[in-house]
Structures are given as structure tokens and as C-alpha cells.
């Protein structure tokens, strides 16, 4: 019998734990809805996976954190003991997540208390991915993947011989959610850690960080800031409220802020001298990365902050060539970091699924992201979207 896809409850992105802790402490009673979406055309209907996904979710909801995993979480200085105590007794509740077929479409919706359903996202995405790719020729895919991985290693080694910029080139693995498989992900991460440790600085995957002695990487995602659209603050102030809550929770740790919930311009309008001093840097996840980075540098300059003390983290659909180009452009002026996902963990000659599972409602009202990239906005409530655009003077789709 094939082993279950989810190997450990620790096998999720670090930012799920950091957001979870902040929301458990600040808004333990919020109720949310999350929805699965596939943005591209799969090779066969995802609805064919319904029964397998159901079985995998049954398994997920039977799991709990082991003593070793809880000890590891306690060892992270920004994870608080009462949160780990909560995780000691935590189990996912099967009744909060439903799977169905709608024609050829796979529908997955998680609905319930936020602290009980927000964690489903990453597991659902890599469950669907791994089940989907099991139907393809695995030996051929792995052979292609290994050849491409060695090409990446060679490119990194060659890049390292370039004239160095003021700040070093550093990248991390952000590829859990859309990976080809768990075993292949392990192989990729171990290869990079062994062969290019001077550039490979960690992984967003907490289970792999624990197993392989790597640094877990991550701070916040869109769902954290979007939740504040429904937490009772004036809509115009939701970004500032979310950043302030983060500062109070982490007191200087985890200082990379996400900028594209309602666009970079609206973010910078809220990211005043107070926040710019308290946060270590910014993360890019949509829109033109060069334009975004130049706006960030100009903002720091206006605030008379030395940009060499700050970091720009790029994480939007990167491959190594894009990361190298962005590094060359910015690394003499500011520290950089690169989170590379699918290009590392699902570059095996097959077309990856472009799947997401996003927060769509909180406390009975719609929430949304107004992306700097067309097509990334996910909200069915056109009235709320129009209002959000008006409040933040945002004009993208």
C-alpha cells in the first residue's frame, strides 16, 4: 500500500506556525473560509482525485505532533510555550473540510474557527500535487529532475565566481506546496545543502529543517493581513493594524513584511518610519520585481534609513536566472534574499499545477487581495472588491 502523502504535521511552511501563533493570541475566536483553486489546465481532470484526497485528509486528521516535533518548535525562540501547549493537543477536524467534484473541477473548502482550519492549506496543496503526479512516468520525471538539479548546482557554482556585490547571494527553498513529491523534495534540499551551502540558506519546510539541520525560513502570508480586513478596524487601517499586531507578537523577530495585499503603493503609504525601523525588510510576491524594489529603495531613502541595513526578499515565480538578474540589479544597494519554489521542487519535465488555497471570508464577510499582478486577485464578492479598490485607490484586476 502506498504511504500517506503527509509524513508529519510539522511538514508545512514556517509562516503557517508564525501566523497561527499570532492569530491564536490576538483573534482566537475568528471564523474563516478557505477555498482551493487551480489556475491552469491540468493534464487530466482533478475531480478524478476526489476519493484519494478524501483518504489523505482522513489520515491528516488522525495525526498529532510527536514529542520530538514539539521539542523542536519550543527550540525556536519566537515560538511561545503556550502555543506549543496548544499544539500538543491539536488535531485537524475532518468536519471542517469538504471535498467534492464539480464536473472536471476539484472543489475543496475549509470552513470553521480560523485556528482550526488555517493550517489545512499547505497539506491540501501538496496532497493534490503528489496524487496528481503519481499518474505520470516517475522514473522519467526523476531522471529529468536530477539532470536539471545538477545543472542548477553548476549554475550556482559558476555564478559564485562572478565579481561579488556588496551583499552576498542567498536563496532558500519555498517549494513545499507545489512539489513533485515529498521524497523528491528531500533529495533536492539535501543536494543543495551539501553542494552549495554558501548560497543555500534554508527551507520554508519545518519538517525538513528539523530533519536536515537547516534554518526554517518564513514570516507572514497574505491570509494574516487579509484577516484584519474583518477584525473590526477601519478598512483603511487594516494593514497598519496587522503590522502593529505582528510587532507586538514578535518583538523584533520575523521582521520581513509582505507588501502586496493591496499593492505596493498602498503598502508604502502605511509603512511609515515607525514600521520601517521595526521591520528588517520587505517581501515581493507580485508585479514587476525591479519596479517594486526601486520603490522600496526610494521609500527607505525618503525616510533617511540606510538601505544596507534592510533586506528585499523576492519570492514570486522565481527561477535561478531571475534571481541572479535581481541580485545583480540590487545587491550593491541593499541586502537581498530569494525564495525559490516550484523551479526547485517540481522541475521534472512536467507542467506544474498552479494551485492555491486562499482565505476568502473571515467572520462572515469577504476578504481579498488586490494583487500587483493581473489574475492573482481571488474574491467573488465584486462589491467588496470595488470598495477595497476605492479605499486604496487601486486599479489592477
Sine and cosine of phi, psi and omega as CSV:
sin_phi,cos_phi,sin_psi,cos_psi,sin_omega,cos_omega
0.00,0.00,0.67,-0.74,-0.01,-1.00
-0.92,0.39,0.68,-0.73,0.01,-1.00
-0.91,0.41,0.52,-0.85,0.06,-1.00
-0.85,0.52,0.49,-0.87,-0.02,-1.00
-0.92,0.38,-0.72,0.70,-0.05,-1.00
-0.99,0.15,0.88,-0.48,-0.08,-1.00
-1.00,-0.06,-0.39,0.92,-0.08,-1.00
-0.28,-0.96,0.57,-0.82,0.10,-1.00
-0.93,0.38,-0.29,0.96,0.06,-1.00
-0.97,0.25,-0.24,0.97,-0.07,-1.00
-0.99,0.11,0.97,0.26,0.09,-1.00
-0.52,-0.86,0.09,-1.00,-0.03,-1.00
-0.97,0.24,0.59,-0.81,-0.03,-1.00
-0.81,0.58,-0.63,0.78,-0.09,-1.00
-0.91,0.40,-0.30,0.95,0.11,-0.99
-0.91,0.41,-0.64,0.77,0.03,-1.00
-0.94,0.33,-0.66,0.75,-0.05,-1.00
-0.94,0.34,-0.62,0.79,0.08,-1.00
-0.93,0.36,-0.65,0.76,-0.02,-1.00
-0.85,0.53,-0.74,0.68,0.01,-1.00
-0.88,0.48,-0.73,0.69,-0.03,-1.00
-0.89,0.46,-0.65,0.76,-0.02,-1.00
-0.97,0.25,-0.55,0.84,0.08,-1.00
-0.89,0.45,-0.65,0.76,0.00,-1.00
-0.96,0.27,-0.62,0.79,-0.12,-0.99
-1.00,-0.10,-0.55,0.84,-0.10,-0.99
-0.59,-0.80,0.89,0.45,-0.11,-0.99
-0.93,0.36,-0.26,0.97,-0.09,-1.00
-0.97,-0.25,0.13,0.99,-0.05,-1.00
-0.95,0.32,0.52,-0.86,-0.02,-1.00
-0.89,-0.46,0.74,-0.68,-0.12,-0.99
-0.69,-0.72,0.29,-0.96,0.11,-0.99
-0.77,-0.64,0.71,-0.70,0.03,-1.00
-0.85,-0.53,0.60,-0.80,-0.09,-1.00
-0.74,-0.68,0.72,-0.69,0.03,-1.00
-1.00,0.10,0.68,-0.74,0.02,-1.00
-0.63,-0.78,0.69,-0.72,0.17,-0.99
-0.96,-0.28,0.86,-0.52,-0.13,-0.99
-1.00,-0.02,-0.16,0.99,0.03,-1.00
-0.81,-0.59,0.06,-1.00,-0.09,-1.00
-1.00,0.00,0.90,-0.43,0.02,-1.00
-0.96,0.29,0.25,-0.97,-0.02,-1.00
-0.96,0.29,-0.39,0.92,0.11,-0.99
-0.56,-0.83,0.34,-0.94,-0.10,-0.99
-0.88,0.48,0.79,-0.62,0.03,-1.00
-0.91,0.41,-0.35,0.94,0.03,-1.00
-0.88,0.48,-0.34,0.94,0.05,-1.00
-0.92,0.38,-0.24,0.97,-0.05,-1.00
-1.00,-0.04,0.01,1.00,-0.14,-0.99
-0.79,0.61,-0.79,0.61,-0.08,-1.00
-0.89,0.46,-0.65,0.76,0.01,-1.00
-0.93,0.38,-0.66,0.75,0.04,-1.00
-0.89,0.46,-0.66,0.75,0.04,-1.00
-0.84,0.54,-0.72,0.69,-0.01,-1.00
-0.89,0.45,-0.67,0.75,0.00,-1.00
-0.91,0.42,-0.61,0.79,0.03,-1.00
-0.94,0.34,-0.57,0.82,0.11,-0.99
-0.85,0.53,-0.70,0.71,0.02,-1.00
-0.89,0.45,-0.73,0.68,0.01,-1.00
-0.81,0.59,-0.68,0.73,-0.08,-1.00
-0.98,0.22,-0.05,1.00,0.10,-0.99
-0.99,-0.11,-0.13,0.99,-0.14,-0.99
-1.00,0.01,0.43,-0.90,0.14,-0.99
-0.64,-0.77,0.22,-0.97,0.00,-1.00
-0.97,0.25,0.67,-0.74,0.04,-1.00
-0.99,0.15,0.26,-0.97,0.02,-1.00
-0.87,0.49,-0.65,0.76,0.01,-1.00
-0.89,0.46,-0.65,0.76,0.00,-1.00
-0.92,0.40,-0.65,0.76,0.02,-1.00
-0.91,0.41,-0.62,0.78,0.05,-1.00
-0.89,0.45,-0.65,0.76,0.02,-1.00
-0.88,0.47,-0.72,0.70,0.02,-1.00
-0.87,0.49,-0.65,0.76,0.03,-1.00
-0.89,0.45,-0.42,0.91,-0.04,-1.00
-0.97,0.25,-0.26,0.97,0.03,-1.00
-0.99,0.12,0.86,-0.51,-0.22,-0.98
-0.90,0.43,-0.38,0.92,-0.03,-1.00
-1.00,0.01,-0.11,0.99,0.07,-1.00
-1.00,-0.02,0.82,-0.57,-0.13,-0.99
-1.00,-0.02,0.47,-0.88,-0.15,-0.99
-0.90,0.44,-0.57,0.82,-0.02,-1.00
-0.93,0.36,-0.49,0.87,0.07,-1.00
-0.93,0.37,-0.66,0.75,0.04,-1.00
-0.91,0.40,-0.58,0.81,0.09,-1.00
-0.86,0.50,-0.66,0.75,0.06,-1.00
-0.87,0.49,-0.70,0.72,-0.02,-1.00
-0.93,0.38,-0.43,0.90,0.02,-1.00
-0.84,0.54,-0.59,0.81,-0.04,-1.00
-0.96,-0.29,0.04,1.00,-0.09,-1.00
-0.96,0.27,0.66,-0.75,0.24,-0.97
-0.63,-0.77,0.61,-0.80,0.13,-0.99
-0.92,0.40,0.63,-0.78,-0.02,-1.00
-0.98,-0.20,0.86,-0.51,-0.10,-1.00
-0.88,0.47,-0.49,0.87,-0.06,-1.00
-0.93,0.36,-0.25,0.97,-0.03,-1.00
-1.00,0.05,-0.06,1.00,-0.03,-1.00
-0.71,-0.71,0.73,-0.68,-0.06,-1.00
-0.81,-0.59,0.64,-0.77,-0.01,-1.00
-0.85,-0.53,0.65,-0.76,0.02,-1.00
-0.42,-0.91,0.25,-0.97,0.12,-0.99
-0.97,-0.26,0.73,-0.69,0.11,-0.99
-0.84,-0.54,1.00,0.06,-0.15,-0.99
0.92,0.40,-0.81,-0.58,0.03,-1.00
-1.00,0.09,-0.12,0.99,-0.12,-0.99
-1.00,0.01,0.67,-0.74,0.14,-0.99
-1.00,-0.03,0.83,-0.56,0.04,-1.00
-0.93,-0.38,0.74,-0.68,0.06,-1.00
-0.70,-0.72,0.81,-0.59,0.00,-1.00
-0.71,-0.70,0.79,-0.61,0.08,-1.00
-0.94,-0.33,0.78,-0.63,-0.06,-1.00
-0.59,-0.81,0.80,-0.60,0.00,-1.00
0.31,-0.95,-0.24,-0.97,0.05,-1.00
-0.83,0.56,0.72,-0.69,-0.10,-1.00
-0.83,0.55,-0.64,0.76,-0.05,-1.00
-0.95,0.32,-0.14,0.99,0.07,-1.00
-0.96,-0.27,-0.32,0.95,-0.06,-1.00
-0.90,-0.43,-0.29,0.96,-0.07,-1.00
-0.90,0.43,-0.45,0.89,-0.03,-1.00
-0.96,0.27,-0.28,0.96,-0.06,-1.00
-0.88,0.48,-0.52,0.85,-0.25,-0.97
-0.76,0.65,-0.86,0.50,-0.15,-0.99
-0.91,0.42,-0.67,0.74,0.02,-1.00
-0.87,0.49,-0.71,0.70,0.00,-1.00
-0.84,0.54,-0.70,0.71,-0.07,-1.00
-0.91,0.42,-0.71,0.70,-0.03,-1.00
-0.98,0.17,-0.34,0.94,0.18,-0.98
-0.89,0.45,-0.78,0.62,-0.01,-1.00
-0.87,0.50,-0.70,0.71,0.00,-1.00
-0.86,0.52,-0.78,0.63,-0.09,-1.00
-0.92,0.40,-0.65,0.76,0.04,-1.00
-0.89,0.46,-0.66,0.75,-0.02,-1.00
-0.88,0.47,-0.74,0.68,-0.12,-0.99
-0.98,0.19,-0.21,0.98,0.08,-1.00
-0.90,0.44,-0.33,0.94,-0.05,-1.00
-0.99,0.11,-0.09,1.00,-0.01,-1.00
-0.99,-0.13,0.10,-1.00,-0.01,-1.00
-0.95,0.30,0.98,-0.19,-0.11,-0.99
-0.94,0.35,-0.71,0.71,0.03,-1.00
-0.84,0.54,-0.65,0.76,0.01,-1.00
-0.91,0.41,-0.68,0.74,0.00,-1.00
-0.89,0.45,-0.70,0.72,-0.02,-1.00
-0.92,0.39,-0.60,0.80,0.05,-1.00
-0.89,0.45,-0.69,0.72,0.05,-1.00
-0.89,0.45,-0.70,0.71,-0.01,-1.00
-0.87,0.50,-0.68,0.74,-0.02,-1.00
-0.92,0.39,-0.64,0.76,0.04,-1.00
-0.89,0.45,-0.70,0.72,0.00,-1.00
-0.93,0.38,-0.57,0.82,0.03,-1.00
-0.90,0.44,-0.66,0.75,0.02,-1.00
-0.93,0.37,-0.53,0.85,0.11,-0.99
-0.89,0.45,-0.64,0.77,0.04,-1.00
-0.90,0.44,-0.69,0.72,0.01,-1.00
-0.87,0.50,-0.70,0.71,0.02,-1.00
-0.89,0.46,-0.64,0.77,0.02,-1.00
-0.90,0.43,-0.64,0.77,0.03,-1.00
-0.91,0.42,-0.67,0.74,0.00,-1.00
-0.91,0.41,-0.62,0.78,0.04,-1.00
-0.93,0.36,-0.65,0.76,0.01,-1.00
-0.88,0.47,-0.58,0.81,-0.01,-1.00
-0.91,0.42,-0.29,0.96,0.01,-1.00
-1.00,0.03,-0.08,1.00,0.10,-1.00
-0.90,0.43,0.30,-0.95,0.13,-0.99
-0.87,0.50,0.79,-0.62,-0.07,-1.00
-0.94,0.33,0.60,-0.80,0.16,-0.99
-1.00,0.09,0.03,-1.00,-0.04,-1.00
-0.88,0.48,-0.62,0.79,-0.01,-1.00
-0.92,-0.38,0.55,-0.83,-0.10,-0.99
-0.96,0.29,0.35,-0.93,0.11,-0.99
-1.00,0.09,0.82,-0.58,0.00,-1.00
-0.65,-0.76,0.69,-0.72,0.07,-1.00
-0.66,-0.75,0.32,-0.95,0.00,-1.00
-0.70,-0.71,0.32,-0.95,0.06,-1.00
-1.00,0.09,0.85,-0.53,0.09,-1.00
-0.88,-0.48,0.54,0.84,-0.26,-0.97
-0.97,-0.26,0.32,0.95,-0.09,-1.00
-0.90,0.43,-0.72,0.69,-0.21,-0.98
-0.92,0.38,-0.52,0.86,-0.08,-1.00
-0.86,-0.51,0.51,0.86,-0.05,-1.00
-0.96,0.27,0.34,-0.94,0.05,-1.00
-0.94,0.35,-0.72,0.69,0.07,-1.00
-0.26,-0.97,0.27,-0.96,0.02,-1.00
-0.90,0.44,-0.68,0.73,-0.01,-1.00
-0.90,0.43,-0.66,0.75,0.02,-1.00
-0.91,0.41,-0.63,0.78,0.05,-1.00
-0.85,0.52,-0.71,0.70,0.04,-1.00
-0.84,0.55,-0.71,0.70,-0.05,-1.00
-0.89,0.46,-0.68,0.74,0.00,-1.00
-0.89,0.46,-0.76,0.65,-0.06,-1.00
-0.90,0.44,-0.69,0.72,0.00,-1.00
-0.91,0.41,-0.63,0.77,0.04,-1.00
-0.87,0.49,-0.75,0.67,-0.03,-1.00
-0.91,0.41,-0.64,0.77,-0.01,-1.00
-0.90,0.43,-0.56,0.83,-0.04,-1.00
-0.99,0.11,-0.61,0.79,-0.16,-0.99
-0.99,-0.11,-0.46,0.89,0.01,-1.00
-0.70,-0.71,0.80,0.60,-0.07,-1.00
-0.90,0.44,-0.35,0.94,0.00,-1.00
-0.94,0.33,-0.34,0.94,0.00,-1.00
-0.93,-0.37,-0.54,0.84,-0.07,-1.00
-1.00,0.07,0.92,-0.40,-0.20,-0.98
-0.94,-0.33,-0.03,1.00,0.04,-1.00
0.41,-0.91,-0.12,-0.99,-0.03,-1.00
-0.63,-0.77,0.52,-0.85,0.09,-1.00
-0.96,0.28,-0.25,0.97,-0.08,-1.00
-0.99,0.14,0.93,-0.36,-0.13,-0.99
-0.93,0.36,-0.59,0.81,0.03,-1.00
-0.89,0.47,-0.71,0.70,0.03,-1.00
-0.93,0.37,-0.60,0.80,0.06,-1.00
-0.85,0.53,-0.70,0.72,0.02,-1.00
-0.91,0.40,-0.74,0.67,-0.08,-1.00
-0.91,0.41,-0.64,0.77,-0.16,-0.99
-0.96,-0.28,0.11,0.99,0.04,-1.00
0.93,0.38,0.61,0.80,-0.01,-1.00
-0.97,-0.24,0.20,-0.98,0.04,-1.00
-1.00,0.10,0.81,-0.59,0.10,-1.00
-0.97,0.24,0.70,-0.71,-0.13,-0.99
-0.87,-0.49,0.71,-0.71,0.12,-0.99
0.49,-0.87,0.40,-0.92,0.08,-1.00
-0.72,-0.69,-0.98,0.22,-0.10,-1.00
-0.68,-0.73,0.38,-0.92,0.09,-1.00
-0.84,-0.54,0.02,-1.00,-0.08,-1.00
-0.86,0.52,-0.60,0.80,-0.11,-0.99
-0.87,0.50,-0.54,0.84,0.00,-1.00
-0.88,0.47,-0.79,0.61,-0.04,-1.00
-0.94,0.33,-0.61,0.79,0.02,-1.00
-0.87,0.49,-0.59,0.81,-0.02,-1.00
-0.83,0.55,-0.55,0.84,-0.03,-1.00
-0.94,0.35,-0.23,0.97,0.12,-0.99
-0.91,0.41,-0.30,0.95,-0.05,-1.00
-0.85,-0.52,0.29,0.96,-0.06,-1.00
-0.99,-0.16,0.27,0.96,0.14,-0.99
1.00,-0.03,-0.04,1.00,0.10,-1.00
-1.00,0.08,0.33,-0.94,0.10,-1.00
-0.85,0.53,0.71,-0.70,-0.10,-0.99
-0.81,0.59,-0.64,0.77,0.00,-1.00
-0.86,0.51,-0.39,0.92,-0.09,-1.00
-0.97,-0.24,0.15,0.99,-0.14,-0.99
-0.91,0.41,-0.57,0.82,0.01,-1.00
-0.91,0.41,-0.72,0.70,0.00,-1.00
-0.89,0.45,-0.63,0.78,0.02,-1.00
-0.90,0.44,-0.65,0.76,-0.02,-1.00
-0.94,0.35,-0.65,0.76,0.04,-1.00
-0.91,0.41,-0.66,0.75,0.01,-1.00
-0.90,0.44,-0.67,0.74,0.02,-1.00
-0.89,0.46,-0.61,0.79,0.02,-1.00
-0.91,0.42,-0.70,0.71,0.02,-1.00
-0.86,0.51,-0.69,0.73,-0.02,-1.00
-0.93,0.37,-0.54,0.84,0.00,-1.00
-0.96,0.29,-0.66,0.75,-0.19,-0.98
-0.94,-0.34,-0.17,0.99,0.22,-0.98
0.75,0.66,0.68,0.73,0.07,-1.00
0.95,-0.32,-0.34,0.94,0.12,-0.99
-0.99,0.15,0.29,-0.96,0.14,-0.99
0.81,0.59,0.82,0.58,-0.21,-0.98
-0.99,-0.13,0.56,0.83,0.09,-1.00
-0.95,-0.30,0.88,-0.47,-0.06,-1.00
-1.00,-0.10,0.64,-0.77,0.05,-1.00
-1.00,0.06,0.69,-0.72,-0.24,-0.97
-0.94,-0.35,-0.12,0.99,-0.25,-0.97
-0.92,-0.39,0.49,0.87,0.03,-1.00
-0.94,0.33,-0.62,0.78,0.13,-0.99
-0.77,-0.64,0.43,0.90,0.06,-1.00
0.99,-0.11,0.46,-0.89,-0.08,-1.00
-0.90,0.43,-0.65,0.76,-0.05,-1.00
-0.89,0.45,-0.70,0.72,0.01,-1.00
-0.93,0.37,-0.56,0.83,0.04,-1.00
-0.90,0.44,-0.75,0.66,-0.06,-1.00
-0.91,0.42,-0.49,0.87,0.06,-1.00
-0.88,0.47,-0.48,0.88,0.02,-1.00
-1.00,-0.08,-0.34,0.94,-0.12,-0.99
-1.00,0.04,0.97,0.26,-0.10,-0.99
-0.99,0.16,-0.13,-0.99,-0.07,-1.00
-0.84,0.54,-0.62,0.79,0.01,-1.00
-0.85,0.53,-0.81,0.58,-0.02,-1.00
-0.94,0.34,-0.60,0.80,-0.03,-1.00
-0.89,0.45,-0.53,0.85,0.08,-1.00
-0.98,0.22,-0.57,0.82,-0.10,-0.99
-0.98,0.18,-0.51,0.86,-0.01,-1.00
-1.00,-0.08,0.60,-0.80,-0.04,-1.00
-0.97,0.22,-0.34,0.94,-0.04,-1.00
0.12,-0.99,-0.23,-0.97,-0.16,-0.99
-0.74,-0.68,0.49,-0.87,0.05,-1.00
-0.90,-0.43,0.74,-0.67,0.02,-1.00
-0.99,-0.10,0.72,-0.69,0.02,-1.00
-0.62,-0.79,0.10,0.99,0.13,-0.99
-0.24,-0.97,0.38,-0.93,0.00,-1.00
0.99,0.10,0.02,-1.00,-0.03,-1.00
-0.92,0.39,0.88,-0.47,-0.09,-1.00
-0.93,0.37,-0.51,0.86,0.01,-1.00
-0.95,0.32,-0.72,0.70,0.06,-1.00
-0.85,0.53,-0.71,0.70,0.01,-1.00
-0.86,0.51,-0.74,0.67,-0.03,-1.00
-0.90,0.43,-0.62,0.78,0.03,-1.00
-0.91,0.41,-0.61,0.79,0.06,-1.00
-0.89,0.45,-0.65,0.76,0.01,-1.00
-0.90,0.44,-0.71,0.70,0.00,-1.00
-0.89,0.46,-0.67,0.74,0.03,-1.00
-0.89,0.45,-0.60,0.80,0.01,-1.00
-0.91,0.41,-0.73,0.68,0.05,-1.00
-0.87,0.49,-0.63,0.78,0.01,-1.00
-0.90,0.44,-0.68,0.73,0.03,-1.00
-0.87,0.50,-0.58,0.81,-0.02,-1.00
-1.00,0.08,0.02,1.00,-0.01,-1.00
0.86,0.52,0.64,0.77,0.09,-1.00
-0.98,-0.22,0.73,-0.68,0.02,-1.00
-0.94,0.35,0.93,-0.38,-0.07,-1.00
-0.90,0.44,-0.36,0.93,0.01,-1.00
-0.93,0.38,-0.24,0.97,0.04,-1.00
-1.00,-0.06,0.01,1.00,-0.06,-1.00
-0.87,-0.49,0.20,-0.98,-0.06,-1.00
-0.72,-0.69,0.66,-0.75,0.17,-0.98
-0.96,-0.28,0.83,-0.55,0.00,-1.00
-0.95,-0.32,0.82,-0.58,-0.02,-1.00
-0.96,-0.29,0.73,-0.68,-0.10,-0.99
-0.53,-0.85,0.38,0.93,-0.09,-1.00
-0.97,-0.25,0.99,-0.14,0.10,-0.99
0.84,0.54,0.63,0.78,-0.10,-1.00
-0.98,0.18,0.52,-0.85,0.36,-0.93
-0.84,-0.54,0.03,-1.00,-0.08,-1.00
-0.90,0.43,-0.63,0.78,-0.01,-1.00
-0.88,0.48,-0.68,0.73,0.04,-1.00
-0.90,0.44,-0.66,0.75,0.01,-1.00
-0.90,0.44,-0.69,0.73,0.03,-1.00
-0.87,0.50,-0.69,0.73,-0.03,-1.00
-0.90,0.43,-0.68,0.74,0.02,-1.00
-0.92,0.39,-0.62,0.79,0.05,-1.00
-0.88,0.48,-0.73,0.68,0.01,-1.00
-0.86,0.51,-0.60,0.80,-0.07,-1.00
-0.95,0.31,-0.62,0.79,-0.20,-0.98
-0.93,-0.36,-0.34,0.94,-0.30,-0.95
-0.96,0.27,-0.14,0.99,0.15,-0.99
-1.00,0.06,-0.16,0.99,-0.09,-1.00
-0.90,-0.43,-0.37,0.93,-0.07,-1.00
-0.34,-0.94,0.45,-0.89,0.11,-0.99
-0.92,0.40,0.57,-0.82,0.01,-1.00
-0.81,-0.59,0.28,-0.96,0.13,-0.99
-0.44,-0.90,0.46,-0.89,-0.08,-1.00
-0.72,-0.69,0.83,-0.56,0.09,-1.00
-0.97,-0.23,0.94,-0.34,-0.07,-1.00
-0.95,-0.33,0.78,-0.63,-0.12,-0.99
-0.93,-0.35,-0.99,-0.11,-0.13,-0.99
-0.84,0.54,-0.58,0.81,-0.02,-1.00
-0.89,0.45,-0.42,0.91,0.08,-1.00
-1.00,0.02,-0.71,0.70,-0.24,-0.97
-0.98,-0.21,-0.08,1.00,0.03,-1.00
-0.57,-0.82,0.67,0.74,0.06,-1.00
-0.97,-0.26,0.97,0.25,-0.13,-0.99
-0.80,-0.59,0.32,0.95,0.04,-1.00
1.00,0.00,0.04,1.00,0.05,-1.00
-0.93,-0.38,0.45,-0.90,0.00,-1.00
-0.97,0.24,0.88,-0.48,0.00,-1.00
-0.92,0.40,0.45,-0.89,0.15,-0.99
-0.98,0.21,0.70,-0.72,0.11,-0.99
-0.99,-0.13,0.99,0.13,-0.08,-1.00
-0.91,-0.41,0.55,-0.83,0.06,-1.00
-0.65,-0.76,0.34,-0.94,0.18,-0.98
-0.70,-0.72,0.97,-0.25,-0.23,-0.97
-0.92,-0.39,0.49,-0.87,0.15,-0.99
-0.92,0.40,0.81,-0.58,-0.01,-1.00
-0.89,-0.46,-0.33,0.94,0.02,-1.00
-0.46,-0.89,0.52,-0.85,0.02,-1.00
-0.60,-0.80,0.77,-0.63,0.00,-1.00
0.79,0.62,0.65,0.76,0.10,-0.99
0.99,0.15,0.09,1.00,0.02,-1.00
-0.79,-0.62,0.44,-0.90,0.01,-1.00
-0.92,0.39,0.52,-0.85,0.19,-0.98
-0.77,-0.63,0.33,-0.95,-0.07,-1.00
-0.41,-0.91,0.35,-0.94,0.18,-0.98
-0.92,-0.38,0.75,-0.66,0.11,-0.99
-0.98,-0.19,1.00,-0.02,-0.14,-0.99
-0.94,0.35,0.42,-0.91,0.17,-0.99
-0.99,0.13,0.02,1.00,0.04,-1.00
-0.85,-0.53,0.79,-0.62,0.04,-1.00
-0.84,0.54,0.65,-0.76,0.06,-1.00
1.00,-0.09,-0.22,0.97,-0.02,-1.00
-1.00,-0.05,-0.21,0.98,0.05,-1.00
-0.93,0.37,0.76,-0.64,-0.03,-1.00
-0.77,-0.63,0.99,-0.16,0.03,-1.00
-0.25,-0.97,0.77,-0.64,-0.01,-1.00
-1.00,-0.04,-0.13,0.99,-0.04,-1.00
-1.00,-0.04,1.00,-0.04,-0.08,-1.00
-0.90,0.43,-0.50,0.87,0.02,-1.00
-0.91,0.41,-0.72,0.70,0.02,-1.00
-0.91,0.41,-0.66,0.75,0.03,-1.00
-0.85,0.52,-0.71,0.71,0.00,-1.00
-0.88,0.47,-0.66,0.75,0.02,-1.00
-0.91,0.42,-0.70,0.72,0.01,-1.00
-0.88,0.47,-0.68,0.73,0.03,-1.00
-0.89,0.47,-0.63,0.77,-0.01,-1.00
-0.92,0.40,-0.70,0.72,-0.03,-1.00
-0.88,0.47,-0.64,0.77,-0.08,-1.00
-0.97,-0.25,0.16,0.99,0.05,-1.00
0.77,0.64,0.78,0.63,-0.08,-1.00
-0.94,-0.33,0.68,-0.74,-0.15,-0.99
-0.85,-0.53,0.11,0.99,-0.03,-1.00
-0.99,0.15,0.14,-0.99,0.05,-1.00
-1.00,0.05,0.00,0.00,0.00,0.00
